[in-house]
């Protein structure tokens, strides 16, 4: 594999990771908090409607989890392509 091919594969893996994380982010924030709120509000979580919970607290927890997931997976990709910092 040439250096150019390795660079393309690295950026392809990076963009695939970013695309999947952005999809989850969109579904949790816009989907669960706005689009599907009426359907989710039929379910209760801690006494609150699930749509309300996602709009106010759940999406924040998901975003924080996505940050840690991104850091872990990006480290794995960096090590796979030998561009890691450690």
Helices and strands as residue ranges (DSSP letters): H 3-26, I 27-35, H 37-40, E 44-45, E 48-49, H 50-53, I 54-58, H 59-80
